[in-house]
Amino acid sequence: MDDMLAEDDNVATAYSAAKALLSTCREHRITLGREKFKFAVNRAEFAGYIVSDQGISADPNKVKAIADYPTPYKHYRVTIISWPRESTW
């Protein structure tokens, strides 16, 4: 199993849901990485995003290369990344 994310209203229901999930995984012989298991956190990195009580945002480590890319200063250095729908020539 790679990554899963669960959210509950309170710790008691989160604990019950986590216990049921872990029991189901054990029953079906699905292994989970202990080092990746987190419980009752306010912020988590998940699938390239930061998920928190403030909402969902891009993980700064994942977009660092794009954010740090230098601004082109000559028109011939600008590359348009798109796939034409149909040829116009």
Backbone torsions as a table, in degrees:
resi	resn	phi	psi	omega
1	MET	NA	137.3	-178.7
2	ASP	-91.5	-87.3	-177.0
3	ASP	-128.8	142.8	174.1
4	MET	-137.0	153.3	178.9
5	LEU	-138.7	133.2	178.7
6	ALA	-134.0	149.9	-178.2
7	GLU	-138.4	139.0	178.3
8	ASP	-137.4	166.7	-178.5
9	ASP	-75.0	-31.7	-178.8
10	ASN	-147.0	168.4	-174.6
11	VAL	-65.6	-36.9	-177.9
12	ALA	-62.5	-47.4	179.3
13	THR	-71.3	-32.9	176.8
14	ALA	-64.4	-41.5	178.6
15	TYR	-62.6	-45.7	179.5
16	SER	-62.2	-43.6	179.7
17	ALA	-65.6	-41.5	178.8
18	ALA	-64.8	-41.3	178.7
19	LYS	-62.4	-43.6	178.7
20	ALA	-65.4	-41.4	179.0
21	LEU	-62.3	-46.8	-179.9
22	LEU	-64.7	-37.9	176.7
23	SER	-63.5	-43.2	178.7
24	THR	-63.7	-42.0	178.0
25	CYS	-62.2	-43.8	179.0
26	ARG	-63.1	-42.7	-179.2
27	GLU	-60.3	-37.6	-177.6
28	HIS	-98.4	11.2	177.6
29	ARG	58.2	40.1	174.9
30	ILE	-94.3	123.1	-178.7
31	THR	-92.5	143.3	179.5
32	LEU	-125.0	145.4	178.4
33	GLY	-80.8	119.3	-178.8
34	ARG	-60.8	-35.9	-177.5
35	GLU	-68.6	-20.7	-180.0
36	LYS	-95.2	-8.2	-177.1
37	PHE	-77.0	124.7	176.7
38	LYS	-129.9	142.9	-177.0
39	PHE	-133.4	136.7	175.9
40	ALA	57.5	54.5	176.4
41	VAL	-110.7	154.3	179.3
42	ASN	-92.6	-12.4	-175.9
43	ARG	-147.7	134.9	179.5
44	ALA	-144.6	145.2	172.2
45	GLU	-88.7	127.4	-176.6
46	PHE	-148.5	120.1	174.3
47	ALA	52.8	40.8	177.4
48	GLY	84.0	7.9	180.0
49	TYR	-125.4	162.2	171.1
50	ILE	-105.7	120.2	179.7
51	VAL	-108.9	124.2	-178.9
52	SER	-147.1	-178.8	176.7
53	ASP	-69.9	-10.9	176.0
54	GLN	-86.8	-11.7	-178.9
55	GLY	125.4	-157.4	-178.2
56	ILE	-116.5	133.2	177.8
57	SER	-141.7	160.4	178.9
58	ALA	-67.5	142.6	176.3
59	ASP	-72.1	119.1	-177.9
60	PRO	-56.0	-30.8	178.0
61	ASN	-67.6	-28.6	-178.9
62	LYS	-80.6	-27.1	-177.8
63	VAL	-106.9	8.7	-177.5
64	LYS	-58.4	-44.5	-178.7
65	ALA	-61.1	-39.3	179.3
66	ILE	-71.5	-43.8	-178.8
67	ALA	-65.3	-33.5	-177.7
68	ASP	-89.8	-2.6	-177.9
69	TYR	-66.2	131.9	-176.9
70	PRO	-67.2	146.3	177.5
71	THR	-72.2	127.0	179.2
72	PRO	-64.2	141.1	-178.3
73	TYR	-114.1	-4.7	176.3
74	LYS	-125.9	139.8	-173.6
75	HIS	-62.1	-29.1	-178.5
76	TYR	-78.6	-7.0	176.3
77	ARG	-91.4	-5.9	179.1
78	VAL	-84.7	127.0	178.8
79	THR	-115.7	129.7	176.9
80	ILE	-92.8	123.3	-179.8
81	ILE	-102.4	100.6	176.7
82	SER	-159.3	161.0	177.8
83	TRP	-113.0	120.0	-178.2
84	PRO	-64.5	139.0	178.8
85	ARG	-70.2	-40.0	176.2
86	GLU	-152.3	153.5	-177.6
87	SER	-72.2	136.4	179.1
88	THR	-102.9	4.0	178.9
89	TRP	-121.4	NA	NA
